[in-house]
Amino acid sequence: MEHKTPMETVSTTDAPRPPLKIDLAYALVTFGSSMIWTILNGWLLYFYLPPEGADLAPAAWYSMVILGIRVLNAGISPFIGQFSDNLRSRWGRRLPLMFLSGVPLLVFFVLLWTPPLRTESVWNLVYLGVVLVLYNLAYTINQIPYTALLPEIALTDRHRVRMSAWASSFLLIGTIVSAVAGMLIERFGYAITALLYALLALPMLYLPFLVLRERPERWTTAAESVLPRRDLRAVVRSVLQNRAFVVMTAAGVFYWGVTTLMQSAIPYIVTEICLLNPGDTLWFYVPAVFGSLVCYPLVTWLAGRVGKWAVFAGSLFASALVMPGLMLIGDWLPLPLMAQGIVWVLLLSVALSGVTMLPMAFGAEIADHDAALTGQRREGLYYAMWGLLDQGVNGVVAALLPLILLLGRSHSDPHGPLGVRMIGVTGGVMLLAAFAIFLRYPFRGKRGD
């Protein structure tokens, strides 16, 4: 069979502009899932191991259980991606899995906050482990098909960039909405707060089914494929021979690490460099979110003018220059420390806007190239492997951050907050490495409309 080249696949300049309701419907799923994910990451540890004591689970075993679940979740991701790629039903490959996993995802999310005992007990840890495994399974079954749906819905490069912009924007909005969780927890408790957010997320996960539709013509048949569909090892080996995927993944290891590093480091930057209280972290997150939201339309426009490769490369390089600016914050500048910190965070969010927004569009392009070579549409497996590596990067960064802070974590240490400042230098080096790797990405031109 004669397959299309990647350029032919996405170049449809005469196609009508897809309706905005498709972009908004797709982004709604991100809004709902990001609220749940943010609350889980921000409050689960605090709930089971509160700083004032009265732990609900043995602290010594808590981290081991969480790490084991993360490894398990990473291991099953490729199988779910492979299953989604090969599923055939009258409703499609992706939408049935998203539909079936939405309610279990929210149910298990609520159950995480209802341990059987209100005192420290190993049974609470067992309960957490079982429910968290089921939650992660439902989340993975929901999110891998969801991300793999983008290349099928959006056929042109311009549409893919626009959908990525909407999804990234709704993710940030979901993060802002989840920031209210602290106040709700103080008033209603953890379980009621989780239930309220689950009820809010429920329509976000299901209303898009009224609009989103898969394209059967984008599926491939066994006769069109040059690779075995069910042999996961053979399929993974062929994926690793895709140069565009390898380059993007190698660069992603570094920029994923930086985003994880920043999420963990913000409280230290606020308290140790800007000399503020932990509650003041809100004033750093809000400018970062709005800075990104303002930049996403600009990133979309620039990607249409000069191509997403140039925008992404420029975003990596600009971020590498801004990150070390953390070293400059201090009393020697004629601005309050809080203002200096907020300016730095705002500049970094602007510089990183292309990095945070465009990877989904690159994933679609890489999947198109893979289909041109193999005759298979394997978006699920590609996004699943990125999810697997993301889990690994998060674990490595979690181990790296304490080592960086050993250089001097606070003003009570001989070196002051040098370790916190070195986070900026470390992040800058990582982003520069990502930029150098990304220069080898093979598809540089403006790819269709």
C-alpha positions in Angstrom: 0.0 0.0 0.0 1.2 3.5 -0.7 1.1 5.7 2.4 1.0 9.4 2.6 4.0 11.4 3.7 3.7 13.4 7.0 3.5 16.6 5.0 0.6 15.2 2.9 -1.1 14.0 6.0 -1.5 17.4 7.6 -1.5 19.7 4.7 -5.1 20.6 4.0 -5.0 24.3 3.3 -8.4 24.2 1.6 -10.2 22.5 4.4 -12.8 24.6 6.3 -11.9 25.9 9.7 -13.1 23.3 12.3 -15.8 24.6 14.7 -14.7 26.1 18.0 -17.0 23.8 19.9 -14.8 20.8 19.1 -11.8 22.6 20.7 -13.8 23.6 23.8 -15.3 20.1 24.2 -11.8 18.5 24.1 -10.4 21.1 26.5 -13.3 20.4 29.0 -11.9 17.0 29.7 -8.6 18.5 30.6 -10.4 21.0 32.9 -12.1 18.2 34.8 -9.1 15.9 35.1 -6.6 18.6 36.0 -8.7 19.7 39.0 -8.7 16.1 40.4 -5.1 15.6 39.6 -4.0 18.8 41.3 -5.9 18.2 44.5 -4.6 14.7 44.7 -1.0 15.8 44.3 -1.3 18.8 46.6 -3.3 17.3 49.5 -3.1 13.5 49.7 0.3 13.4 51.5 -1.0 16.2 53.8 -4.1 14.3 54.6 -2.5 11.0 55.5 0.7 12.5 57.1 -0.4 15.9 58.5 2.5 18.1 59.8 0.8 18.5 63.2 1.0 14.8 63.8 -1.9 12.3 64.1 -0.8 10.4 61.0 -3.3 8.1 59.5 -0.7 5.7 58.0 2.8 4.6 59.0 5.1 7.3 57.7 8.0 4.9 57.1 5.9 2.8 54.6 3.9 5.6 53.0 6.6 6.6 50.5 7.3 3.0 49.6 3.7 2.3 48.8 3.4 5.5 46.7 6.6 4.7 44.8 5.4 1.1 44.1 2.1 2.3 42.8 3.8 4.8 40.5 6.1 2.1 39.1 3.0 -0.2 38.6 1.1 2.6 36.8 4.1 3.3 34.6 4.3 -0.4 33.7 0.7 -0.8 32.6 0.6 2.4 30.5 2.0 0.9 27.3 -0.5 -2.0 27.5 -3.4 0.4 27.8 -2.0 2.5 24.9 -1.6 -0.7 22.7 -5.1 -1.9 23.6 -6.6 1.5 22.7 -4.8 1.5 19.4 -6.2 -1.9 18.5 -9.7 -1.5 19.8 -12.5 -1.6 17.2 -16.1 -0.7 18.2 -19.0 1.1 16.6 -18.2 4.1 18.9 -14.5 4.2 18.1 -11.2 3.3 19.7 -10.8 6.1 22.3 -14.2 7.4 23.3 -15.5 4.0 24.7 -12.6 3.8 27.1 -13.0 7.4 28.2 -16.7 6.9 28.7 -16.3 3.7 30.8 -13.5 5.1 33.0 -14.9 8.5 33.9 -17.3 7.6 36.7 -14.8 5.0 38.3 -12.1 7.6 38.2 -14.2 10.1 40.2 -15.5 7.4 42.6 -12.1 6.2 43.5 -10.9 9.8 43.9 -13.6 10.4 46.6 -12.8 7.0 48.3 -9.1 8.0 48.7 -10.3 10.5 51.4 -12.4 8.0 53.4 -9.9 5.6 55.2 -11.5 3.0 57.4 -9.9 4.3 60.6 -9.3 7.8 62.0 -6.1 6.9 63.8 -2.7 5.6 62.5 -3.1 2.1 61.2 -1.5 -0.1 58.7 -5.0 -0.9 57.4 -5.4 2.7 56.3 -2.2 2.2 54.3 -3.5 -1.0 52.7 -6.8 0.8 51.9 -4.9 3.7 50.4 -2.8 1.3 48.3 -5.7 -0.6 46.9 -7.9 2.5 46.1 -4.9 4.4 44.6 -4.1 1.5 42.3 -7.7 1.5 41.1 -7.8 5.2 40.8 -4.5 5.2 38.7 -5.8 2.5 36.5 -9.0 4.4 35.8 -7.1 7.6 35.3 -4.7 5.9 32.8 -7.5 4.3 30.9 -9.2 7.7 30.6 -6.3 9.9 29.8 -4.2 7.9 27.4 -7.1 7.5 24.9 -8.0 11.2 25.5 -4.5 12.5 24.5 -4.4 10.0 21.6 -7.7 11.4 20.4 -6.2 14.8 19.4 -4.4 13.6 16.2 -7.6 12.0 15.0 -9.9 15.0 15.7 -7.5 17.6 14.4 -6.1 16.9 10.9 -4.1 20.1 10.3 -1.2 21.5 12.1 -2.9 24.7 12.7 -5.9 23.0 14.3 -3.7 20.8 16.5 -1.8 23.8 17.8 -5.1 25.6 18.5 -6.5 22.6 20.3 -3.3 22.3 22.4 -3.7 25.9 23.3 -7.2 25.5 24.6 -6.4 22.3 26.5 -3.4 23.9 28.1 -5.5 27.0 29.0 -8.2 24.8 30.6 -5.5 22.9 32.5 -4.4 26.2 34.1 -7.9 27.2 34.8 -8.5 23.8 36.5 -5.4 24.5 38.6 -6.8 27.8 39.7 -10.2 26.2 40.6 -8.4 23.5 42.6 -6.6 26.2 44.6 -9.9 26.8 46.5 -9.7 23.3 47.9 -7.8 24.5 51.0 -10.7 26.8 52.1 -13.2 24.1 51.4 -11.3 21.5 53.4 -11.2 23.9 56.4 -15.0 24.3 56.3 -16.3 20.9 55.1 -13.5 18.4 55.5 -11.6 16.3 53.0 -14.3 13.8 52.0 -17.0 16.4 51.3 -14.5 18.6 49.4 -13.5 15.6 47.2 -17.1 14.9 46.6 -17.8 18.5 45.5 -14.9 18.5 43.1 -15.9 15.1 41.7 -19.4 16.4 41.1 -17.9 19.5 39.4 -15.6 17.3 37.2 -18.4 14.8 36.2 -20.0 17.0 33.5 -16.6 18.1 32.3 -15.7 14.4 31.6 -19.0 13.5 29.9 -20.5 16.6 28.2 -17.8 16.4 25.5 -19.3 13.2 24.2 -22.1 15.2 22.8 -19.6 16.9 20.4 -16.5 14.7 20.0 -16.5 12.1 17.2 -13.8 9.8 16.0 -12.9 9.3 12.3 -13.1 5.7 11.2 -11.3 6.6 8.0 -8.2 7.3 10.1 -8.1 3.8 11.4 -6.0 1.2 9.6 -6.7 -2.4 8.8 -4.5 -5.4 9.3 -3.8 -5.5 5.6 -2.4 -2.0 5.6 0.0 -2.7 8.5 3.6 -3.7 8.0 4.0 -4.7 11.7 2.3 -7.2 14.0 -0.4 -5.5 16.0 -0.4 -7.6 19.1 3.3 -8.1 19.7 4.0 -5.3 22.1 7.7 -5.8 22.2 8.0 -5.6 18.4 5.8 -2.6 18.4 7.8 -0.8 21.1 11.1 -1.6 19.2 9.6 0.0 16.1 8.5 3.1 18.0 12.1 3.6 19.3 13.2 3.6 15.6 11.2 6.7 15.0 13.8 9.5 15.0 11.3 12.3 15.7 9.9 10.4 18.7 13.4 9.6 20.1 14.5 13.3 19.8 11.3 14.7 21.2 11.4 12.2 24.1 15.1 12.9 24.9 14.4 16.6 25.0 11.3 15.9 27.0 13.2 14.1 29.8 14.9 17.4 30.5 11.9 19.9 30.2 9.6 17.5 32.0 12.2 17.4 34.8 12.3 21.2 34.9 8.5 21.6 35.3 8.5 19.0 38.1 11.4 20.7 39.7 9.7 24.0 39.7 6.5 22.7 41.2 8.4 21.3 44.1 10.7 24.3 44.5 8.2 27.1 44.6 7.5 26.9 48.4 11.3 27.0 49.1 11.7 30.0 46.7 8.9 31.8 48.5 10.1 31.2 52.0 13.9 31.0 51.8 14.7 33.5 49.0 11.8 36.0 49.2 11.5 35.6 53.0 7.7 35.2 52.9 5.2 32.8 54.6 4.1 29.5 53.0 0.7 31.0 52.4 2.2 33.6 50.1 2.9 30.9 47.5 -0.6 31.8 46.0 0.7 35.2 44.9 3.4 33.4 42.9 1.2 30.8 41.2 -1.5 33.3 40.1 0.9 35.5 38.0 2.4 32.4 36.5 -0.9 31.0 35.4 -2.2 34.2 33.9 1.2 34.8 32.2 0.8 31.5 30.5 -2.8 32.1 29.6 -2.0 35.5 28.0 0.9 33.9 26.0 -1.0 30.9 24.6 -2.8 33.0 21.9 0.6 34.5 20.9 2.2 31.1 20.7 -0.7 29.9 18.5 -0.3 32.8 16.2 3.5 32.5 16.0 3.3 28.7 15.3 1.0 29.5 12.4 3.4 32.1 11.1 6.9 30.5 11.5 6.0 26.9 12.5 5.8 25.2 15.8 9.4 24.0 15.6 10.8 27.5 15.7 8.4 28.5 18.5 9.2 25.5 20.6 13.0 25.8 20.1 12.8 29.5 21.0 10.8 28.8 24.1 13.4 26.3 25.3 16.2 28.7 24.7 14.5 31.6 26.4 13.6 29.5 29.4 17.2 28.4 29.7 18.2 32.0 29.9 15.5 33.0 32.5 15.9 30.1 34.9 19.4 31.1 36.3 17.9 34.6 37.1 16.9 33.0 40.4 20.5 33.6 41.5 20.0 37.4 41.1 17.1 37.8 43.5 18.4 39.6 46.6 18.6 42.8 48.7 21.1 44.3 46.2 18.3 45.1 43.7 16.0 48.1 44.4 12.8 46.1 44.5 11.1 44.2 47.4 12.1 40.5 47.4 8.5 39.5 46.8 8.3 41.7 43.7 11.6 40.3 42.4 10.3 36.7 42.9 7.0 37.4 41.2 8.7 39.1 38.2 11.0 36.1 37.9 8.1 33.6 38.0 6.2 35.7 35.5 9.1 35.9 33.1 9.6 32.1 33.4 6.0 31.3 32.7 6.1 33.5 29.6 9.3 31.9 28.4 8.0 28.4 29.1 4.6 28.9 27.4 5.6 27.3 24.1 7.2 24.4 26.0 4.1 23.7 28.0 1.6 24.1 25.1 3.1 22.5 22.0 4.1 18.9 22.9 0.6 17.5 22.2 0.8 19.0 18.7 4.2 17.4 18.2 2.9 14.1 19.4 0.2 14.2 16.6 2.9 15.0 14.0 5.0 12.1 15.2 2.1 9.7 15.1 1.3 10.8 11.5 4.9 10.1 10.5 4.7 6.7 12.2 1.5 5.9 10.3 3.2 6.9 7.0 6.0 4.4 7.7 4.1 1.5 9.2 0.4 1.8 8.2 -0.7 1.8 11.8 -2.3 4.6 13.9 -0.5 4.1 17.2 -1.2 7.4 19.0 -2.1 5.6 22.2 1.2 3.8 22.5 3.2 6.9 21.8 1.4 9.0 24.4 1.5 6.0 26.8 5.3 5.7 26.5 5.6 9.5 27.2 3.5 8.9 30.3 5.8 6.1 31.4 8.9 8.2 31.0 7.2 11.1 32.8 6.6 8.9 35.8 10.3 8.0 35.8 11.4 11.6 35.5 9.2 12.6 38.4 10.9 10.0 40.5 14.4 11.1 39.6 13.6 14.8 40.2 12.1 13.9 43.6 15.4 12.3 44.5 17.5 15.1 42.9 15.9 18.1 44.7 17.0 17.1 48.2 20.6 16.8 47.0 20.5 20.2 45.4 19.1 21.7 48.7 22.0 20.1 50.6 24.2 23.0 49.3 22.3 25.2 51.7 18.6 25.0 52.3 17.7 28.0 54.5 19.1 31.1 56.0 20.0 29.1 59.1 22.6 27.2 57.1 26.2 28.4 56.6 25.6 28.9 52.9 22.2 30.5 53.2 19.6 29.5 50.5 22.3 28.6 48.0 20.8 25.2 47.4 17.4 26.9 46.5 19.2 29.3 44.2 21.0 26.5 42.4 17.6 25.1 41.3 17.6 28.0 38.8 21.0 27.1 37.5 20.2 23.4 37.4 17.0 24.1 35.5 18.8 26.4 33.1 21.3 23.7 32.3 18.5 21.1 31.8 16.6 23.4 29.4 19.8 24.2 27.5 20.3 20.4 27.1 16.7 20.0 25.9 17.3 22.8 23.3 20.5 21.2 22.0 18.7 17.9 21.6 15.6 19.4 20.0 17.8 21.0 17.3 18.0 17.5 15.8 14.2 17.2 15.4 13.7 16.2 11.8 10.5 18.2 10.9 11.4 21.8 11.1 9.3 23.5 8.5 5.8 24.9 8.7 3.7 21.8 8.2 0.5 22.6 6.5 -2.3 24.9 7.6 
